Amino acid sequence: MESFVRHTGTALPLRRSNVDTDQIIPAEYLKRITRHGFEDGLFAAWRKDPGFVLNQPHHADVSILVAGPDFGTGSSREHAVWALQNYGFKAVLSSRFADIFRGNSGKGGLLTAQVDQSVIEALWTAIEANPDLEVTVDLEEREVRAGSIVAPIDVDDYVRWRLMEGLDDIGITLAHVDAISTFESNRPSFMPKTA
Amino acid sequence: MGRTLAEKVWESHVVRRFEGEPDLLYIDLHLVHEVTSPQAFDGLRLSGRGVRRTDLTLATEDHNIPTINIDQPIADPISRAQVEALRTNCAEFGVPLYSLGNVEQGIVHVVGPQLGLTQPGMTVVCGDSHTSTHGAFGALAFGIGTSEVEHVLATQTLPLKPFKTMAITVEGDLPTGVTAKDVILAVIAKIGTGGGQGYVLEYRGSAIEALSIEGRMTICNMSIEAGARAGMIAPDDTTFEYLNGRDHAPKEAEWDVAVEYWRTLRTDDDATFDAEVVLDASALSPFVTWGTNPGQGLPLSGSVPSPANAADEGERAAIAHALEYMGLTPGMPLRDIAVDTVFVGSCTNGRIEDLRAVAEVLKGRAVAPSVRMLIVPGSVRVRHQAQEEGLDEIFIAAGAEWREAGCSMCLAMNPDKLAPGERSASTSNRNFEGRQGPGGRTHLVSPAVAAATAVTGHLAAPSDLVSIV
């Protein structure tokens, strides 16, 4: 996994709450068996509307998503993370993320930075006034900066370390394979087996 | 200090604990389906890893598959490729698979419990957010993403930070006609789609204890719709009776050992929850959603809400947006909402008890001419059971379509979907925009309300129907 220390780019103000993963990528796009090429499914239904914020030419090169509360609710599809990344997003800011989406993002290297809703509102206003506004999400310093806005971001310590180091979870776990074997040897015999 | 049910199950599965790191948790059962697994198997292949415990892993085909003409090749080439990828992967890695046509095939969350594979005190995961269903047995069960699927395949463990705990206590007797689905829709409306975020929910109280295992599964299934990854119910005699004799349940002396352990899986009297919510069962009534997330629901006797009455600007915008998408006007009685389609099925309400509830309403009645009704059993076994009981004849006589098992119109990955602008009453779990087909409009309901709605053509409860003498 690529490491993430900080990222600077332009941002998309998405004034919606409860953006569920069916909106991020509808089910019809989930049939592929690769990890690539999901950018066409990103917000597919909303993008059919010419007025949708992502369709605006002045937001063509965005790499940071600034969304309303409860982002990523619903289905566990990691395709939602891949769609955002394939499109070019490096970070999502929201005042509250759904658990599974946030976990998936951490595994795939997409930063989900939690900030107060007041910060989201300030960013929306600032970006709408100036779509070229440079926004920096700094994982090392644990803050977001945009013009005069400087605010702390809330991110789990362990996830932050993994992202900054670009570490693969499975490799970390397999270093403890002896502990797994020991645990297995003590499992009750009545527990079910599938085969 | 005492421990909660969730804490007991968690503690008994910690493989490794180290300050500043997530706990490494052992996984007792890993369920797999075709949509969230191909990239995980690919990852194993790329890194030269195998599946650590094929004997704790089980795959089934459910999301993509058709519910008619299942003896023919899957028509959609992309769906077919995904199902074939699962077959290839399971064969290559040695994972047991129940394919289309097998008597054990069905929706992953219906298959596990009916085989007796889901048992109290276990950890159960699947690349599907409705894995919370299995919490009905007192298991800690939650949905995971594809990276985690690969992690469990390779290591049979997951690194996880402990959840907080929330008690959802429902005391009293449910009024006649009020079901588990109505309870959970009311819970979600009360705490919101983010209310359970970071928590394991434990449903408790006399109304929960009185529910069947099927009803408990309906409740736990939709925990994720309240933002919680897992929901649990302490196992009791109802649980043990359901499990006893099932294919993978412990047998003979081991059964006694297991039950003795399972009886310890209760929240201690002196344990404390991080949050508590209380509902009065006697005050509940049939519940339906009007909007585009599962928290936007009201009693069937209510009316479409107005953005003008919203508590804040964010809620006002959310209501206005939902009403525009749903094509509804504020103040309209919910009972006046006419539907084109009624869908009965899904991991929420696709079990035998749900089909019985639908048959009870449909018996001797007809589906309204303006309505298409799809009844999709959650598994092949549920389908066979319904046919043994003659339920299929009631459905067909009423004018409903009786289909083969699968996820079907719950998420419309197969050909069963709403056309743009079409409106459904659905026993599934999500009313998101486009969930049942692009432009489709969904109202979440109980099986009983779905059946009554099919008869009248607009949202209705069985008590609205003229009685048949």
Interface residues (C-beta under 8 A of the other chain):
Chain A: R15 R16 S17 N18 D20 D22 Q23 P26 A27 E28 L30 K31 R32 I33 T34 R35 A45 G68 P69 D70 T73 G74 S75 S76 R77 E78 H79 V81 R96 F97 A98 D99 I100 G103 N104 K107 G108 D156 D157 Y158 D169 I170 I172 T173 L174 H176 V177 A179 I180 F183 E184 R187 P188 S189 F190 M191 P192 K193 T194 A195
Chain B: V15 R16 G20 E21 P22 L24 Y26 D28 L29 V35 T36 P38 Q39 D42 S47 R49 R52 T54 D55 L56 T57 L58 H63 N64 D76 I78 S79 A81 Q82 A85 P96 G116 L117 Q119 M122 G127 D128 S129 G143 I144 G145 T146 S147 E148 E150 H151 A154 T155 Q156 T157 P159 K161 T193 G194 Q197 G198 I224 E225 G227 A228 R229 H248 A249 P250 E254 W255 V257 A258 Y261 N293 G295 G314 A317 A318 H321 L411 A412 M413 R430 F432 E433 G434 R435 P438 G439
